[in-house]
C-alpha cells in the first residue's frame, strides 16, 4: 500500500523547475501581453463601434458626393447653412475616391474603415522602423494599443473618415525625408495635401534644405490631380466659388481651434487676437530654434518641426478638430529616443487633453463640465506648443553654450612658464 501511495503521490507532483531554463525574454512576455489586446481592441473598434456608427458619418457624405459625380450631378451643391457633415474635398481628392462608388454604401464604408485601421497600424510600424525598432519589438503592439485607446483613432473609425490613410502618408513623408528619397517624400505629402491642405506647411522642411525635388512633387501632385479632375468632376468650379469660402469661415461647432473656441465662448476679439499673436510667435521661435539641428540630428528635427507646424495649424487656423491629433502620434512614439522633447511631464498632460476619449460632461457641474469637454483639445495643443518650443530653444541654447565654452577654453600654462 505504501508503494502504491508513493506512486500516486509522485504522479501528481511535478519536479521543481530548473532556474532560468527556457526562460522567455521580456520582449516575448510583453508581446504575449499586448498582441491579444490589439486583437480585441480592433474587433471592438471595427466590428462594434464602427459598424454601429454615430450621428457623425463622414463616409456617407463622401459616398453621396462621388455618386453625384457618377450620375453627372454637380458635386458641390450642398446647403452650407446646415451643420451636417459637408463634402469639402477638392476635385483631385474626388477622383481618387471615385472607385468606392462602384460598391454598395455599406460595403464601401466597411472597406474604408478596414483600410484606415490597417493604415494606422502600418504607420506605427514604419515609424518604429525609422527609430530603429524591429516589428518583433513589444513596442509595436504597445503603441498600437495606445493608439486604439485614443479619441483620434476611435472617432476616425466610427466616423469612417480618411485620417488613418493620411497618417500613413505623413509617416511616409518622414521616412523618405530621413532617407533622402526626395521625390517619394514629395509624393507622400502631396497626396496628403490633396485631401487636407493643413499638411501644406510641412513643405517648409524641404524648403529650408533646398530639396527642390520634394517641393516640386509635393506641390505638383495636388496641382496635377486637380487639373486632371477638373473636366471630370461635374460643377468643379463650385469648389472655388462656394466650397472654399465656406472652408475659410470660422465655425462655432466641431471646431477646437483657438478662434473656433473664442467664437463659441464669446471671447472678446482683442483677447483672441492677443493670444493668437503670442502663440504664433512661440511657434515661430520653436521652429527657428529646431532649425539648428537640421543636419546634426535630422530625425529629431523633422519630427519636432513637423509636430510644431501641425499643432500650430490646429491651434491657430480657422478649423481644428480633436481627431487631427492623430498626426501628432510620431512625436510621442519618439519618446523612446534620446533627446525627445516628449520626455517632459507637461507633454503628457497635453497628450491626455488631445487624445482622451473621456467625457467631462457632468450632471453635477454642467457648465464646468461642458467647458472642460470643449476646451480639452485646445488646451492640449496650447501646452504642446509651449513644451516643444521651450524645449527646442533650451536645446539650441545648450548646444550654443557648449560650443562657445569649448572654443574659449584657456590652454593650461606650460611647465616652464
Protein Blocks (a to p, Z undefined) as FASTA:
>chain_A
ZZmmmmmmmmmpccdddehiaiacfklmmmmmmmmmmmmmmmmmmmmmmmnopmbdfklm
mmmmmmmmmnopafblccfkbmcdcdfbdfklmmmmmmmmmpcfklmmmmmmmmmmmmmm
mmmmmmmmmnopafkbmklmmmmmmmmmpmklmmmmmnopaklmmmmmmmmmmmmmmnop
aklmmmmmmmmmmmmmklmmmmmmmmmnopaklmmmmmmmmmmmmmmmmmmmghklmmmm
mmmmmmmpccfehiabfklmmmmnopafklmmmmmmmmmmmmmmmmmmmmmmmmmmmmlm
mmmmmmmmmmmmmmmmmbdcfklmmmmmmmmmmmmpghiaklcfklmmmmmmmmpcbdfb
dfklmmlmmmmmmmmmmmmmmmmmmmmmmmmmmmmmmmmmmmmmmmmcccdddfkZZ
